[in-house]
Amino acid sequence: MRTLAYLAVPLACSIGMSAQEAYAASIPAVAFVQAASGPGVEPNGQTADGEQVECRRIKVTGSRIKRKRICMTVAQWEEQGRQGRNQATEMQDSGTIDPAGDPTG
């Protein structure tokens, strides 16, 4: 019986890691960073089109100290926040996350 427990824990961890990696790959933030960090963009300044650029320091997953600086226009930050809220709502509505904690599903 203990052998099953020793096998189940690493299996569950590996499944969780692959789901986390899949979720991280689906986030479109990379496209925003590339769009806002190209030529003609000044950190905390304006783009060539006159749009305001805002830079934020984001914690790097898996590190207590390391931070990554990401610069995007204000509209891109708002769109990223909107997409994150939509993804959270979709997960709740589809049953991926059960806010009530009902064990029967």
Phi, psi and omega per residue, in radians:
M1 nan -0.660 3.127
R2 -1.158 -0.551 3.140
T3 -1.068 -0.701 3.111
L4 -1.102 -0.695 3.128
A5 -1.124 -0.703 3.127
Y6 -1.163 -0.525 3.116
L7 -1.449 -0.573 -3.066
A8 -1.218 -0.683 -3.087
V9 -1.127 -0.882 3.111
P10 -1.096 -0.601 3.114
L11 -1.125 -0.791 3.127
A12 -1.106 -0.685 3.125
C13 -1.142 -0.711 -3.124
S14 -1.202 -0.600 3.087
I15 -1.166 -0.741 3.124
G16 -1.104 -0.689 3.137
M17 -1.164 -0.692 -3.136
S18 -1.195 -0.603 3.084
A19 -1.180 -0.699 3.125
Q20 -1.139 -0.728 3.129
E21 -1.137 -0.682 3.122
A22 -1.128 -0.706 3.122
Y23 -1.138 -0.764 -3.128
A24 -1.099 -0.620 -3.141
A25 -1.239 -0.413 -3.091
S26 -1.471 -0.184 -3.105
I27 -1.344 2.204 -3.067
P28 -1.473 0.322 -3.091
A29 -1.101 -0.513 -3.106
V30 -1.084 -0.701 3.123
A31 -1.095 -0.687 3.121
F32 -1.149 -0.743 -3.115
V33 -1.102 -0.775 -3.141
Q34 -1.132 -0.667 -3.124
A35 -1.170 -0.653 -3.055
A36 -1.621 -0.168 -3.095
S37 -1.891 0.295 -3.139
G38 -1.424 -2.956 3.141
P39 -1.143 2.535 3.123
G40 1.540 0.135 3.140
V41 -1.956 2.147 3.067
E42 -1.762 2.276 3.093
P43 -1.002 2.315 -3.094
N44 0.898 0.625 3.118
G45 -2.218 -2.288 -3.131
Q46 -2.381 2.702 3.044
T47 -1.417 3.091 3.101
A48 -1.106 -0.457 3.122
D49 -1.442 -0.069 3.136
G50 1.581 0.153 3.115
E51 -1.379 2.493 3.139
Q52 -1.291 2.287 3.112
V53 -1.849 2.333 3.139
E54 -2.140 2.261 3.116
C55 -1.839 2.402 3.114
R56 -2.263 2.628 3.066
R57 -1.758 2.087 -3.069
I58 -1.907 2.365 3.084
K59 -1.151 2.423 3.096
V60 -1.535 2.245 -3.142
T61 -1.094 2.300 3.125
G62 1.629 0.058 3.133
S63 -2.366 2.432 3.109
R64 -1.499 -0.380 -3.012
I65 -1.944 -0.734 -2.992
K66 -1.123 2.391 3.091
R67 -2.281 2.665 3.130
K68 -2.094 2.333 3.133
R69 -1.609 2.169 -3.131
I70 -2.140 2.232 3.132
C71 -2.006 2.205 3.083
M72 -2.507 2.854 3.050
T73 -1.256 2.824 -3.140
V74 -1.040 -0.705 3.125
A75 -1.102 -0.651 3.126
Q76 -1.212 -0.678 3.072
W77 -1.078 -0.747 3.132
E78 -1.114 -0.736 3.127
E79 -1.127 -0.700 3.116
Q80 -1.111 -0.740 3.096
G81 -1.098 -0.720 3.124
R82 -1.109 -0.742 3.126
Q83 -1.148 -0.674 3.098
G84 -1.103 -0.753 3.104
R85 -1.136 -0.689 3.112
N86 -1.114 -0.714 3.116
Q87 -1.126 -0.705 3.119
A88 -1.127 -0.728 3.120
T89 -1.123 -0.743 3.121
E90 -1.080 -0.719 3.130
M91 -1.128 -0.689 3.125
Q92 -1.190 -0.750 -3.111
D93 -1.203 -0.580 -3.101
S94 -1.431 -0.165 3.122
G95 1.615 0.088 3.095
T96 -1.132 -0.625 3.073
I97 -2.079 2.247 3.117
D98 -1.843 1.784 -3.062
P99 -1.122 -0.456 -3.126
A100 -1.464 -0.286 -3.139
G101 1.306 0.504 -3.135
D102 -1.224 2.015 -3.089
P103 -1.228 -0.280 -3.116
T104 -1.486 -0.100 3.017
G105 1.831 nan nan
